[in-house]
Amino acid sequence: MAHAPREADGGSARAGMARLFRIRRGEWTVTLWSFAYAFFLLSGYYVLRPVREAMGIAGDLRALSWLFTATFVTMLGAMPVYWALVMRYPRRIFIPAVYHFFTLNLLAFAGVLALWPGAEGAVGRVYFVWVSVFNLMVISVFWSFMADTFTNEQGRRLFGFIAGGGTIGALVGALATAQLVERLGIATLLLLSAALLQGAVYCQRRVARSAATGRPPHEALARERQRIGGGLLTGFLAVLRSPYLLAICGYIFLDTYAGTVLYFAQATVVQEAAMGTEVRTRLFAYIEVAVQALTLLMQFFLAERAMRRIGVGLTLAVLPAIFAVGFAGLGAAPVLATVVVFQVVRRSTHYGLSKPTRETLFTLVSDEEKYKSKGFIDTVVYRGGDAVSARLFDGLRGLGHGLGTIALLSIPASAVWIALALFLGRKQRARRRAAGERG
Protein backbone atom coordinates (compact mmCIF):
# COMPACT_ATOMS: atom_id res chain seq x y z
CA MET A 1 0.00 0.00 0.00
CA ALA A 2 1.20 3.53 -0.75
CA HIS A 3 2.64 5.80 1.93
CA ALA A 4 2.29 9.59 2.18
CA PRO A 5 5.60 11.51 2.15
CA ARG A 6 6.48 13.80 5.06
CA GLU A 7 6.82 17.54 4.72
CA ALA A 8 5.86 20.75 6.52
CA ASP A 9 2.83 22.87 5.81
CA GLY A 10 3.15 26.63 5.62
CA GLY A 11 1.53 29.80 4.38
CA SER A 12 -2.03 31.06 4.44
CA ALA A 13 -2.56 30.19 0.76
CA ARG A 14 -1.60 26.61 1.43
CA ALA A 15 -3.82 26.51 4.51
CA GLY A 16 -6.75 27.75 2.43
CA MET A 17 -6.13 25.12 -0.23
CA ALA A 18 -5.79 22.48 2.47
CA ARG A 19 -9.24 23.32 3.81
CA LEU A 20 -10.80 23.53 0.35
CA PHE A 21 -9.27 20.39 -1.13
CA ARG A 22 -8.56 18.45 2.09
CA ILE A 23 -4.84 18.08 1.33
CA ARG A 24 -3.12 17.03 4.55
CA ARG A 25 0.28 17.58 6.06
CA GLY A 26 2.87 15.52 4.23
CA GLU A 27 0.88 15.25 0.97
CA TRP A 28 1.64 18.55 -0.75
CA THR A 29 4.65 17.76 -2.92
CA VAL A 30 3.42 14.43 -4.28
CA THR A 31 -0.08 15.82 -4.86
CA LEU A 32 1.07 18.94 -6.73
CA TRP A 33 3.46 16.97 -8.94
CA SER A 34 0.61 14.55 -9.67
CA PHE A 35 -1.54 17.56 -10.57
CA ALA A 36 1.18 18.78 -12.96
CA TYR A 37 1.59 15.27 -14.41
CA ALA A 38 -2.12 15.20 -15.25
CA PHE A 39 -1.90 18.73 -16.69
CA PHE A 40 0.82 17.92 -19.21
CA LEU A 41 -0.68 14.57 -20.15
CA LEU A 42 -4.18 15.87 -20.86
CA SER A 43 -3.07 19.11 -22.51
CA GLY A 44 -1.09 17.02 -24.99
CA TYR A 45 -4.04 14.73 -25.65
CA TYR A 46 -6.53 17.57 -26.09
CA VAL A 47 -4.34 19.11 -28.73
CA LEU A 48 -4.81 15.82 -30.60
CA ARG A 49 -8.48 15.08 -29.87
CA PRO A 50 -10.18 17.84 -31.93
CA VAL A 51 -8.00 16.85 -34.89
CA ARG A 52 -9.13 13.24 -34.48
CA GLU A 53 -12.79 14.25 -34.31
CA ALA A 54 -12.48 16.30 -37.51
CA MET A 55 -10.52 13.65 -39.42
CA GLY A 56 -12.76 10.85 -38.20
CA ILE A 57 -15.81 12.18 -40.03
CA ALA A 58 -14.00 13.73 -42.97
CA GLY A 59 -14.93 10.78 -45.17
CA ASP A 60 -17.73 8.24 -45.19
CA LEU A 61 -19.54 8.21 -41.85
CA ARG A 62 -20.14 4.48 -42.26
CA ALA A 63 -16.37 3.95 -41.94
CA LEU A 64 -16.55 5.01 -38.28
CA SER A 65 -17.72 1.58 -37.12
CA TRP A 66 -14.76 -0.01 -38.93
CA LEU A 67 -12.42 2.49 -37.28
CA PHE A 68 -13.75 1.43 -33.87
CA THR A 69 -13.19 -2.22 -34.80
CA ALA A 70 -9.67 -1.46 -36.06
CA THR A 71 -8.93 0.31 -32.79
CA PHE A 72 -10.06 -2.72 -30.79
CA VAL A 73 -7.92 -5.09 -32.87
CA THR A 74 -4.92 -2.78 -32.52
CA MET A 75 -5.44 -2.67 -28.76
CA LEU A 76 -5.53 -6.46 -28.61
CA GLY A 77 -2.14 -6.52 -30.29
CA ALA A 78 -0.70 -3.78 -28.08
CA MET A 79 -1.66 -5.25 -24.71
CA PRO A 80 0.74 -8.26 -24.74
CA VAL A 81 3.60 -5.87 -25.50
CA TYR A 82 2.61 -3.66 -22.57
CA TRP A 83 2.19 -6.67 -20.27
CA ALA A 84 5.67 -7.86 -21.24
CA LEU A 85 7.10 -4.46 -20.28
CA VAL A 86 5.30 -4.59 -16.94
CA MET A 87 6.61 -8.12 -16.29
CA ARG A 88 10.25 -7.47 -17.11
CA TYR A 89 10.99 -3.90 -16.03
CA PRO A 90 10.41 -1.80 -12.90
CA ARG A 91 8.01 1.16 -12.91
CA ARG A 92 10.80 3.69 -13.38
CA ILE A 93 11.52 2.13 -16.80
CA PHE A 94 8.27 0.87 -18.28
CA ILE A 95 6.13 3.94 -17.47
CA PRO A 96 8.43 6.48 -19.26
CA ALA A 97 8.95 3.92 -22.06
CA VAL A 98 5.24 4.03 -22.91
CA TYR A 99 5.33 7.83 -23.21
CA HIS A 100 8.56 7.88 -25.22
CA PHE A 101 7.07 5.40 -27.70
CA PHE A 102 4.03 7.58 -28.33
CA THR A 103 6.22 10.69 -28.62
CA LEU A 104 8.14 9.03 -31.46
CA ASN A 105 4.82 8.19 -33.13
CA LEU A 106 3.77 11.85 -32.97
CA LEU A 107 7.01 12.95 -34.57
CA ALA A 108 6.40 10.47 -37.40
CA PHE A 109 2.83 11.73 -38.00
CA ALA A 110 4.03 15.33 -37.98
CA GLY A 111 6.76 14.52 -40.50
CA VAL A 112 4.35 12.79 -42.90
CA LEU A 113 1.81 15.64 -42.77
CA ALA A 114 4.54 18.28 -43.18
CA LEU A 115 6.16 16.56 -46.17
CA TRP A 116 2.91 15.46 -47.85
CA PRO A 117 0.18 17.99 -47.03
CA GLY A 118 -2.25 16.23 -49.37
CA ALA A 119 -2.00 13.01 -47.37
CA GLU A 120 -4.45 14.15 -44.68
CA GLY A 121 -7.25 11.95 -45.97
CA ALA A 122 -5.11 8.81 -46.15
CA VAL A 123 -3.42 9.50 -42.81
CA GLY A 124 -6.67 10.49 -41.12
CA ARG A 125 -8.00 6.99 -40.49
CA VAL A 126 -4.66 5.68 -39.23
CA TYR A 127 -4.41 8.74 -37.00
CA PHE A 128 -7.94 8.18 -35.69
CA VAL A 129 -7.08 4.63 -34.60
CA TRP A 130 -3.72 5.70 -33.18
CA VAL A 131 -5.16 8.52 -31.06
CA SER A 132 -7.86 6.18 -29.75
CA VAL A 133 -5.16 3.75 -28.61
CA PHE A 134 -2.86 6.52 -27.34
CA ASN A 135 -5.61 8.08 -25.25
CA LEU A 136 -6.47 4.96 -23.29
CA MET A 137 -2.92 3.68 -22.88
CA VAL A 138 -1.31 6.83 -21.52
CA ILE A 139 -4.23 7.68 -19.24
CA SER A 140 -4.53 4.11 -17.98
CA VAL A 141 -0.83 4.13 -17.08
CA PHE A 142 -1.30 7.47 -15.32
CA TRP A 143 -4.17 6.24 -13.15
CA SER A 144 -2.44 2.91 -12.45
CA PHE A 145 0.49 4.91 -11.14
CA MET A 146 -1.82 7.14 -9.06
CA ALA A 147 -3.52 4.08 -7.54
CA ASP A 148 -0.04 2.75 -6.76
CA THR A 149 1.07 6.02 -5.16
CA PHE A 150 -1.95 6.88 -2.97
CA THR A 151 -4.05 4.88 -0.52
CA ASN A 152 -7.81 4.45 -0.99
CA GLU A 153 -8.55 7.08 1.65
CA GLN A 154 -6.14 9.50 -0.03
CA GLY A 155 -7.60 8.71 -3.43
CA ARG A 156 -11.12 9.56 -2.35
CA ARG A 157 -9.85 12.90 -1.04
CA LEU A 158 -7.28 13.79 -3.68
CA PHE A 159 -8.16 12.17 -7.00
CA GLY A 160 -10.72 14.84 -7.85
CA PHE A 161 -8.13 17.57 -7.28
CA ILE A 162 -5.45 15.69 -9.23
CA ALA A 163 -7.87 15.06 -12.09
CA GLY A 164 -8.49 18.82 -12.06
CA GLY A 165 -4.90 19.28 -13.22
CA GLY A 166 -5.77 17.22 -16.27
CA THR A 167 -8.90 19.27 -16.87
CA ILE A 168 -6.96 22.53 -16.81
CA GLY A 169 -4.51 20.92 -19.22
CA ALA A 170 -7.41 19.85 -21.43
CA LEU A 171 -8.74 23.42 -21.47
CA VAL A 172 -5.31 24.74 -22.45
CA GLY A 173 -4.91 22.10 -25.16
CA ALA A 174 -8.39 22.60 -26.61
CA LEU A 175 -8.07 26.41 -26.62
CA ALA A 176 -4.62 26.22 -28.18
CA THR A 177 -5.98 23.99 -30.94
CA ALA A 178 -8.98 26.23 -31.59
CA GLN A 179 -6.78 29.33 -31.83
CA LEU A 180 -3.74 27.91 -33.62
CA VAL A 181 -4.95 25.23 -36.03
CA GLU A 182 -5.62 27.60 -38.94
CA ARG A 183 -2.37 29.52 -38.41
CA LEU A 184 0.07 26.71 -37.65
CA GLY A 185 -1.50 23.68 -39.26
CA ILE A 186 -1.97 20.13 -38.02
CA ALA A 187 1.69 19.02 -38.23
CA THR A 188 2.92 21.77 -35.90
CA LEU A 189 0.20 20.97 -33.38
CA LEU A 190 1.41 17.37 -33.27
CA LEU A 191 4.90 18.60 -32.38
CA LEU A 192 3.40 20.69 -29.58
CA SER A 193 1.63 17.61 -28.24
CA ALA A 194 4.90 15.64 -28.30
CA ALA A 195 6.60 18.31 -26.19
CA LEU A 196 3.76 18.28 -23.65
CA LEU A 197 3.97 14.49 -23.41
CA GLN A 198 7.64 14.76 -22.47
CA GLY A 199 6.65 17.24 -19.78
CA ALA A 200 4.41 14.52 -18.36
CA VAL A 201 7.39 12.14 -18.24
CA TYR A 202 9.35 14.63 -16.14
CA CYS A 203 6.43 15.08 -13.73
CA GLN A 204 5.99 11.31 -13.36
CA ARG A 205 9.57 11.02 -12.22
CA ARG A 206 9.05 13.80 -9.68
CA VAL A 207 5.93 12.07 -8.34
CA ALA A 208 7.91 8.84 -7.87
CA ARG A 209 10.71 10.73 -6.13
CA SER A 210 8.28 12.61 -3.86
CA ALA A 211 6.41 9.44 -2.90
CA ALA A 212 9.70 7.70 -2.10
CA THR A 213 10.65 10.35 0.50
CA GLY A 214 7.93 9.02 2.80
CA ARG A 215 9.49 5.56 2.96
CA PRO A 216 12.62 4.24 4.69
CA PRO A 217 15.63 4.37 2.30
CA HIS A 218 15.89 0.59 1.93
CA GLU A 219 12.18 0.29 1.15
CA ALA A 220 12.31 3.15 -1.39
CA LEU A 221 15.29 1.58 -3.16
CA ALA A 222 13.66 -1.84 -3.23
CA ARG A 223 10.45 -0.42 -4.68
CA GLU A 224 12.36 1.53 -7.33
CA ARG A 225 13.98 -1.70 -8.52
CA GLN A 226 10.92 -3.91 -8.07
CA ARG A 227 9.34 -5.55 -11.08
CA ILE A 228 5.63 -6.34 -11.13
CA GLY A 229 6.48 -9.80 -12.49
CA GLY A 230 3.89 -12.52 -13.01
CA GLY A 231 2.90 -14.21 -16.25
CA LEU A 232 1.87 -12.66 -19.54
CA LEU A 233 -1.83 -13.45 -19.02
CA THR A 234 -2.10 -13.21 -15.24
CA GLY A 235 -3.71 -9.78 -15.35
CA PHE A 236 -6.41 -11.07 -17.68
CA LEU A 237 -6.95 -14.21 -15.61
CA ALA A 238 -7.24 -12.12 -12.44
CA VAL A 239 -10.16 -10.28 -14.04
CA LEU A 240 -11.97 -13.54 -14.76
CA ARG A 241 -11.53 -14.71 -11.15
CA SER A 242 -12.66 -11.50 -9.44
CA PRO A 243 -16.34 -10.43 -9.19
CA TYR A 244 -15.04 -6.98 -8.22
CA LEU A 245 -12.97 -6.58 -11.40
CA LEU A 246 -15.71 -8.15 -13.54
CA ALA A 247 -18.18 -5.60 -12.18
CA ILE A 248 -15.75 -2.82 -13.13
CA CYS A 249 -15.61 -4.37 -16.63
CA GLY A 250 -19.40 -4.29 -16.84
CA TYR A 251 -19.55 -0.69 -15.64
CA ILE A 252 -16.98 0.42 -18.20
CA PHE A 253 -18.58 -1.61 -21.01
CA LEU A 254 -21.96 0.07 -20.46
CA ASP A 255 -20.21 3.43 -20.22
CA THR A 256 -18.59 2.87 -23.61
CA TYR A 257 -21.84 1.61 -25.13
CA ALA A 258 -23.74 4.72 -24.08
CA GLY A 259 -20.87 7.00 -25.07
CA THR A 260 -20.54 5.36 -28.48
CA VAL A 261 -24.24 5.80 -29.26
CA LEU A 262 -23.93 9.47 -28.36
CA TYR A 263 -20.70 9.80 -30.36
CA PHE A 264 -22.37 8.40 -33.48
CA ALA A 265 -25.33 10.71 -32.95
CA GLN A 266 -22.90 13.64 -32.77
CA ALA A 267 -21.04 12.52 -35.89
CA THR A 268 -24.31 12.13 -37.79
CA VAL A 269 -25.73 15.57 -37.03
CA VAL A 270 -22.39 17.33 -37.57
CA GLN A 271 -21.86 15.63 -40.92
CA GLU A 272 -25.34 16.69 -42.00
CA ALA A 273 -24.27 20.29 -41.34
CA ALA A 274 -21.66 19.91 -44.15
CA MET A 275 -18.80 21.71 -42.37
CA GLY A 276 -15.19 21.80 -43.56
CA THR A 277 -12.39 20.09 -41.63
CA GLU A 278 -11.04 23.25 -39.99
CA VAL A 279 -14.53 24.48 -39.06
CA ARG A 280 -15.33 21.11 -37.51
CA THR A 281 -12.03 21.16 -35.64
CA ARG A 282 -12.84 24.58 -34.21
CA LEU A 283 -16.37 23.50 -33.25
CA PHE A 284 -15.12 20.40 -31.44
CA ALA A 285 -12.42 22.43 -29.72
CA TYR A 286 -14.98 24.87 -28.31
CA ILE A 287 -17.17 21.97 -27.19
CA GLU A 288 -14.11 20.70 -25.34
CA VAL A 289 -13.73 24.07 -23.63
CA ALA A 290 -17.32 23.91 -22.35
CA VAL A 291 -16.88 20.30 -21.21
CA GLN A 292 -13.62 20.97 -19.39
CA ALA A 293 -14.86 24.10 -17.63
CA LEU A 294 -17.81 22.22 -16.14
CA THR A 295 -15.60 19.20 -15.43
CA LEU A 296 -13.18 21.33 -13.44
CA LEU A 297 -15.95 22.60 -11.18
CA MET A 298 -17.04 19.02 -10.48
CA GLN A 299 -13.51 17.78 -9.82
CA PHE A 300 -12.59 20.60 -7.47
CA PHE A 301 -15.86 21.05 -5.59
CA LEU A 302 -18.06 17.98 -6.04
CA ALA A 303 -16.14 14.69 -6.50
CA GLU A 304 -14.59 14.44 -3.04
CA ARG A 305 -17.72 15.71 -1.31
CA ALA A 306 -19.95 13.29 -3.20
CA MET A 307 -17.77 10.29 -2.32
CA ARG A 308 -17.64 11.37 1.32
CA ARG A 309 -21.31 12.18 1.77
CA ILE A 310 -23.26 9.75 -0.43
CA GLY A 311 -20.59 7.09 -0.95
CA VAL A 312 -18.78 5.62 -3.91
CA GLY A 313 -21.73 3.54 -5.16
CA LEU A 314 -24.23 6.38 -5.45
CA THR A 315 -21.58 8.68 -6.91
CA LEU A 316 -20.88 6.11 -9.62
CA ALA A 317 -24.63 5.84 -10.27
CA VAL A 318 -24.97 9.52 -11.23
CA LEU A 319 -23.57 9.02 -14.75
CA PRO A 320 -25.95 6.22 -15.83
CA ALA A 321 -28.86 8.24 -14.43
CA ILE A 322 -27.80 11.18 -16.60
CA PHE A 323 -27.64 8.89 -19.62
CA ALA A 324 -31.18 7.67 -18.98
CA VAL A 325 -32.45 11.26 -18.97
CA GLY A 326 -30.28 12.24 -21.92
CA PHE A 327 -31.39 9.33 -24.08
CA ALA A 328 -35.01 10.22 -23.35
CA GLY A 329 -34.31 13.79 -24.50
CA LEU A 330 -32.48 12.60 -27.59
CA GLY A 331 -35.37 10.27 -28.39
CA ALA A 332 -37.76 13.21 -28.29
CA ALA A 333 -35.55 15.66 -30.22
CA PRO A 334 -32.61 14.06 -32.13
CA VAL A 335 -31.12 17.40 -33.30
CA LEU A 336 -27.74 19.14 -33.00
CA ALA A 337 -28.68 21.28 -29.98
CA THR A 338 -29.82 18.21 -28.01
CA VAL A 339 -26.66 16.29 -28.90
CA VAL A 340 -24.37 19.16 -27.90
CA VAL A 341 -26.06 19.70 -24.52
CA PHE A 342 -26.18 15.95 -23.82
CA GLN A 343 -22.52 15.56 -24.81
CA VAL A 344 -21.35 18.43 -22.61
CA VAL A 345 -23.28 17.21 -19.55
CA ARG A 346 -22.35 13.57 -20.12
CA ARG A 347 -18.64 14.12 -20.64
CA SER A 348 -18.24 16.63 -17.82
CA THR A 349 -19.94 14.20 -15.41
CA HIS A 350 -17.84 11.33 -16.74
CA TYR A 351 -14.54 13.13 -16.19
CA GLY A 352 -15.54 15.31 -13.26
CA LEU A 353 -17.37 12.82 -11.09
CA SER A 354 -17.40 9.25 -12.39
CA LYS A 355 -13.75 8.97 -13.46
CA PRO A 356 -12.08 10.09 -10.17
CA THR A 357 -14.53 7.90 -8.23
CA ARG A 358 -13.95 4.88 -10.46
CA GLU A 359 -10.18 5.19 -10.13
CA THR A 360 -10.41 4.82 -6.34
CA LEU A 361 -11.65 1.27 -6.96
CA PHE A 362 -8.13 0.27 -8.05
CA THR A 363 -6.39 1.49 -4.89
CA LEU A 364 -7.58 -1.71 -3.16
CA VAL A 365 -6.17 -4.29 -5.57
CA SER A 366 -2.72 -5.92 -5.94
CA ASP A 367 0.16 -4.31 -7.84
CA GLU A 368 -0.28 -6.78 -10.68
CA GLU A 369 -3.99 -5.97 -10.90
CA LYS A 370 -3.24 -2.22 -10.79
CA TYR A 371 -1.07 -2.38 -13.91
CA LYS A 372 -2.01 -5.54 -15.81
CA SER A 373 -5.70 -6.06 -15.02
CA LYS A 374 -6.41 -2.35 -15.03
CA GLY A 375 -4.57 -1.96 -18.32
CA PHE A 376 -6.71 -4.70 -19.84
CA ILE A 377 -9.94 -3.21 -18.49
CA ASP A 378 -9.10 0.38 -19.48
CA THR A 379 -8.04 -0.52 -23.00
CA VAL A 380 -9.29 -3.85 -24.35
CA VAL A 381 -12.63 -3.84 -22.51
CA TYR A 382 -13.12 -0.16 -23.27
CA ARG A 383 -12.31 -0.42 -26.97
CA GLY A 384 -14.12 -3.75 -27.20
CA GLY A 385 -17.19 -1.95 -25.94
CA ASP A 386 -16.64 0.69 -28.61
CA ALA A 387 -16.38 -1.93 -31.35
CA VAL A 388 -19.44 -3.92 -30.26
CA SER A 389 -21.49 -0.77 -29.75
CA ALA A 390 -20.50 0.62 -33.14
CA ARG A 391 -21.57 -2.57 -34.90
CA LEU A 392 -24.83 -2.61 -32.94
CA PHE A 393 -25.50 1.02 -33.88
CA ASP A 394 -24.87 0.19 -37.55
CA GLY A 395 -27.20 -2.80 -37.29
CA LEU A 396 -30.01 -0.73 -35.82
CA ARG A 397 -29.54 1.95 -38.47
CA GLY A 398 -29.56 -0.80 -41.11
CA LEU A 399 -32.96 -1.92 -39.82
CA GLY A 400 -34.27 1.57 -40.47
CA HIS A 401 -34.21 2.96 -36.92
CA GLY A 402 -33.42 6.66 -36.54
CA LEU A 403 -31.35 8.34 -33.83
CA GLY A 404 -34.39 8.94 -31.65
CA THR A 405 -35.46 5.29 -31.63
CA ILE A 406 -31.93 4.04 -30.96
CA ALA A 407 -31.66 6.45 -28.01
CA LEU A 408 -34.92 5.20 -26.51
CA LEU A 409 -33.85 1.58 -26.96
CA SER A 410 -30.67 2.37 -24.99
CA ILE A 411 -32.45 3.55 -21.83
CA PRO A 412 -32.87 0.09 -20.17
CA ALA A 413 -29.08 -0.40 -20.13
CA SER A 414 -28.89 2.44 -17.61
CA ALA A 415 -30.78 0.37 -15.02
CA VAL A 416 -28.20 -2.43 -15.22
CA TRP A 417 -25.45 0.16 -15.11
CA ILE A 418 -26.85 1.71 -11.91
CA ALA A 419 -27.06 -1.75 -10.29
CA LEU A 420 -23.37 -2.35 -11.07
CA ALA A 421 -22.46 1.02 -9.55
CA LEU A 422 -24.19 0.17 -6.28
CA PHE A 423 -22.57 -3.29 -6.23
CA LEU A 424 -19.11 -1.74 -6.64
CA GLY A 425 -19.81 0.68 -3.83
CA ARG A 426 -20.64 -2.20 -1.47
CA LYS A 427 -17.60 -4.19 -2.59
CA GLN A 428 -15.25 -1.27 -2.04
CA ARG A 429 -16.57 -0.72 1.49
CA ALA A 430 -15.95 -4.40 2.25
CA ARG A 431 -12.39 -4.21 0.90
CA ARG A 432 -11.67 -1.08 2.92
CA ARG A 433 -12.84 -2.79 6.10
CA ALA A 434 -10.72 -5.86 5.26
CA ALA A 435 -7.70 -3.60 4.73
CA GLY A 436 -8.37 -1.87 8.06
CA GLU A 437 -8.61 1.52 6.35
CA ARG A 438 -10.74 4.28 7.82
CA GLY A 439 -12.04 7.58 6.45
Secondary structure, 3 states (H helix, E strand, C coil): CCCCCCCCCCCHHHHHHHHHHCCCCCCHHHHHHHHHHHHHHHHHHHHHHHHHHHHHCCCCCCHHHHHHHHHHHHHHHHHHHHHHHHHHCEHHHHHHHHHHHHHHHHHHHHHHHHHCHHHHHHHHHHHHHHHHHHHHHHHHHHHHHHHHHCCHHHHHHHHHHHHHHHHHHHHHHHHHHHHHHHHHCHHHHHHHHHHHHHHHHHHHHHHHHHHHCCCCHHHHHHHHHCECCCCCCHHHHHHHHCHHHHHHHHHHHHHHHHHHHHHHHHHHHHHHCCCCHHHHHHHHHHHHHHHHHHHHHHHHHCHHHHHHHCHHHHHHHHHHHHHHHHHHHHHHCCCHHHHHHHHHHHHHHHHHHHHHHHHHHHHHCCHHHHHHHHHHHHHHHHHHHHHHHHHHHHHHHHCCCCHHHHHHHCHHHHHHHHHHHHHHHHHHHHHHHHHCCCC
